[in-house]
Amino acid sequence: MTFCLGIKTQFGLIGLSDTRITSGTETTTSKKVFVVNKEKHSFFIMTSGLRSVRDKAITYFTEVIEQQDDNFNKLYKAVNEFGSQIRRVAREDKEALEESGMTFNLHSIIGGQLQEDDEPRLYLLYPQGNWIEIRKGTPFVIIGNSGFGNPVLRRSLSYEESLDFAMKTAFLAFDATRISVNDVDFPIDTVILENDQFHVVERRFELDELIHISNFWNNRLKESINDLPAEILQKAFVDQEPHSNDL
């Protein structure tokens, strides 16, 4: 499984992904973020699914970008092209993969800003090549193992938050997933794209760099539980007087 998260705020985009690859009983580390930085032309792709499908689609897509870069002046056009390359891989490999017992699967988060985009855009691309745009109503999307990080994001994140706040929230969503499953783990890769900067900033973090944040959060959660104004719940420890129908 995987954990990839994209966040859109009024100030730009945040992306975070783990790097764990699980195959049977074996685990390895591999980058799940692909970044393009050119003049007024920057975007990233994060993927969840079969690694072979991802690598082949990225290779085909990179070739198209190199040959036809001038044709992509808005991000949705690049998203459409990447979807086309996923469908191409499906035509070539889907039947053989399914015959061997594997499911053709690749979900992608694509975020960026091209020269004619008025702001950074964020998309979720499905294995069939169709997509939805992530907007401020629900300003984030997770692919892979999504269940454990969702509550952190839904309770705290809004479109109006700063990129710093969004990055902190992204890490806590990842950390909640990491401690709940064994197929999501460090190191993590982050990407940041500020409005109209046209340059995706990448960074990798190891466990020893961030474990103090995880420990702080765990301790603060315990303190908050102790401090809850929950006196009413003490009634749960007291038997009610028996009713006639209980006798």
Secondary structure, 3 states (H helix, E strand, C coil): CCEEEEEEECCEEEEEEECEEEECCEEEECCCEEEEEECCEEEEEEEEECHHHHHHHHHHHHHHHHHHHHHCCCHHHHHHHHHHHHHHHHHHHHHHHHHCCCCCCEEEEEEEEECCCCCCEEEEECCCCCEEECCCCCCEEEEECCCCCHHHHHHHCCCCCCHHHHHHHHHHHHHHHHCCCCCCCCCEEEEEEECCCCCCEEEEECHHHHHHHHHHHHHHHHHHHHCCCCHHHHHHHCCCCCCHHHC
